[in-house]
Amino acid sequence: MMKDLRSLSGMDLRLNEEQLRLNFGADMFYPDGEVRTLQQARPMLADTQAQGPDHLYTIYMDIGRKEDFPAIEEQGLLYGSVVYNHGTLGNERLRSQGHIHSEKSGTGLRYSEVYEFWTGHGQVYLQKECAPDVTRAYLVPFGPGDKLVIPFGWVHLVVTEGEEPVSFGAWCARENQLEYAHLRSLGGPAYFFLADGTLARNPRYTTVPEVRHATPADFPLLGIPTDRPMYTSWQENPELYTFMANPELVGDIWRDF
Ligand SMILES: [Fe+2]
């Protein structure tokens, strides 16, 4: 089935739920979708031999309206999108591998990203440290229309729930690199998210806090409006997103979060 994402995303997008792919209107620029497979995600799973769908998710980096491309590039921004499969990987809920973002040189701060969910349900998992000792971990439930700014430097991943494919958009910095290696060396996040709704601790961590439950509204949105697509609010007021490429303008407001 094709799902119309125009009013939620602010762009000419449709979701092909069977193929886990986006269809783009004639006024859009976009790359070929990259498929992430179960094979690639195995080092990050509780059970590295887990059975599950081979096609985990499809990623589109750098999409937008053709007429907007010069302004997006000039501002150092990049808009990406991901479409997830649903189901389980062994006894875990289907999820992304998790990563951290690269540091902007000279600032001591890692890049952020803004998520906007379009379809499906699940939780964003946030973990403050990408290290064996963790001081903060959050699970943040999401549904269509929810937006969330990822705290600078935190591990983040998306855990899916239910039968409907999760799809979302994300604004981030063009310079940002996704870093997987350190989290992979820890065997994934500090917790695994089991199909029965419980959590299992990753034994490779030394200190792990209780997971706190929070809502998207508990996290600073830095002035990004919640009543319209973040692509639309960028078109109306690009300055709202200047902090994406310039984390030093904000400072680490999540330091004591
Ligand atoms: Fe990210």
Residues whose N, C-alpha, C, O or C-beta is under 5 A from the ligand:
A	BS01	LIG	E113
